[in-house]
């Protein structure tokens, strides 16, 4: 009788571990999707800002804006790498 109880306990624990793995995998997928969406939004915003600056002010200001944007993108990538 004890062997049956022990087997049931082991089966439950292995199921529990499997559930934890599934939850962790799901959370990882959600985090990756959110990060990708944020990066895409940031890139689109950067392209729009640089385009607007080029149209309104000129190429010199656009180059300065591009440098700032590159620095911001690097900061975002580093923050995402640290978080993940």
Beta strands, then each sheet from edge to edge (+ up, - down):
end
